[in-house]
Amino acid sequence: MVEEFDTAKPIYMQIMEMINKKIARNEWKAGEKLPSVREMAVKKGVNPNTIQRTYSELERMGIVETRRGQGTFVTENEEAIGRLREKLKQDIVDDFIRNMAELGFTLDDMIAALKNYKGDKERGEQ
């Protein structure tokens, strides 16, 4: 299945985000082999060079490791995976705060909304 990509952002970055989220959710575990460049390119409906760029950037970040003749693997460095999870969490929090502030909400409003959300979840409400 070919994916739809946001035209406002480079495709390789969107694929990086998808891979990072899978690693952060532990769908792809430390030491697990990623699909080959060709396989991933076919799956995503993109040029293999795009996937190569994605994997190279992830390797530069320390998220994946390329083993000559074997492929690309999720790093076994749990500290690097922990940093990735923290960065993703902080990015989401930053986006939330920025979006709420753009709507005119104060930090107290945001905290109250989060407390209400948590209370609704605990009561089984959506």
C-alpha positions as CSV (number, residue, x, y, z in Angstrom):
1,M,0.0,0.0,0.0
2,V,1.5,3.3,-1.1
3,E,1.2,6.0,1.6
4,E,0.1,9.6,1.2
5,F,2.7,12.1,2.2
6,D,2.4,15.7,3.3
7,T,3.7,17.9,0.5
8,A,4.9,20.5,3.0
9,K,7.6,18.3,4.5
10,P,10.3,16.2,2.9
11,I,9.2,12.5,2.4
12,Y,12.4,11.2,4.0
13,M,11.6,13.1,7.2
14,Q,8.1,11.8,7.3
15,I,9.4,8.2,7.0
16,M,12.0,9.0,9.7
17,E,9.1,10.1,12.0
18,M,7.2,6.9,11.3
19,I,10.2,4.7,12.0
20,N,11.0,6.7,15.2
21,K,7.5,6.2,16.5
22,K,7.6,2.5,15.8
23,I,10.9,2.3,17.8
24,A,9.5,4.5,20.6
25,R,6.4,2.3,20.8
26,N,8.6,-0.8,20.9
27,E,7.0,-2.1,17.7
28,W,10.5,-2.4,16.3
29,K,12.7,-3.6,19.2
30,A,16.4,-2.9,19.9
31,G,18.5,-5.0,17.6
32,E,15.6,-5.8,15.2
33,K,16.4,-5.7,11.5
34,L,14.6,-3.0,9.5
35,P,13.2,-3.8,6.0
36,S,15.8,-3.5,3.3
37,V,16.1,-0.2,1.4
38,R,14.4,-1.8,-1.6
39,E,11.7,-3.4,0.4
40,M,10.9,-0.2,2.3
41,A,10.9,1.8,-0.9
42,V,8.3,-0.5,-2.5
43,K,6.2,-0.6,0.7
44,K,6.2,3.2,0.9
45,G,6.0,3.8,-2.8
46,V,9.1,6.0,-2.9
47,N,12.5,6.0,-4.6
48,P,15.1,3.7,-2.9
49,N,17.4,6.8,-2.6
50,T,14.7,8.4,-0.3
51,I,14.9,5.3,2.0
52,Q,18.7,5.3,1.9
53,R,18.7,9.0,3.0
54,T,16.2,8.1,5.7
55,Y,18.4,5.3,7.0
56,S,21.5,7.4,6.8
57,E,20.0,10.2,8.8
58,L,18.7,7.7,11.4
59,E,22.2,6.2,11.6
60,R,23.7,9.7,12.1
61,M,21.3,10.2,14.9
62,G,22.3,6.9,16.5
63,I,18.9,5.3,16.2
64,V,19.8,2.6,13.7
65,E,23.0,0.8,12.8
66,T,24.0,-0.5,9.4
67,R,25.9,-3.7,9.3
68,R,27.7,-4.3,6.1
69,G,26.2,-7.2,4.2
70,Q,23.5,-7.7,6.8
71,G,21.3,-4.6,6.7
72,T,20.0,-1.9,9.0
73,F,19.1,-2.6,12.6
74,V,17.5,-0.7,15.4
75,T,20.3,0.3,17.8
76,E,20.8,-1.9,20.8
77,N,21.8,1.3,22.8
78,E,18.9,1.6,25.2
79,E,20.1,5.0,26.2
80,A,19.7,6.3,22.6
81,I,16.2,4.8,22.4
82,G,15.4,6.5,25.7
83,R,16.6,9.8,24.4
84,L,14.5,9.3,21.3
85,R,11.4,8.7,23.4
86,E,12.1,11.8,25.5
87,K,12.5,13.9,22.4
88,L,9.3,12.7,20.8
89,K,7.5,13.3,24.1
90,Q,8.9,16.8,24.4
91,D,8.0,17.6,20.7
92,I,4.4,16.6,21.4
93,V,4.2,18.7,24.6
94,D,5.7,21.7,22.7
95,D,3.2,21.3,19.9
96,F,0.3,21.1,22.4
97,I,1.4,24.2,24.3
98,R,2.0,26.2,21.2
99,N,-1.4,25.2,19.7
100,M,-3.2,26.0,23.0
101,A,-1.4,29.3,23.4
102,E,-2.4,30.3,19.8
103,L,-6.0,29.8,20.8
104,G,-5.5,32.1,23.8
105,F,-5.4,29.5,26.6
106,T,-3.1,30.1,29.6
107,L,-0.9,27.5,31.2
108,D,-3.5,27.1,34.0
109,D,-6.2,26.5,31.3
110,M,-4.0,23.8,29.8
111,I,-3.3,22.1,33.1
112,A,-7.1,22.1,33.9
113,A,-7.9,20.6,30.5
114,L,-5.3,17.8,31.1
115,K,-6.7,17.1,34.6
116,N,-10.3,17.0,33.2
117,Y,-9.1,14.7,30.4
118,K,-7.5,12.4,32.9
119,G,-10.6,12.4,35.0
120,D,-12.8,11.6,32.0
121,K,-10.5,8.7,31.0
122,E,-10.6,7.3,34.5
123,R,-14.4,7.4,34.5
124,G,-14.4,5.7,31.1
125,E,-15.7,8.8,29.2
126,Q,-14.3,10.1,26.0
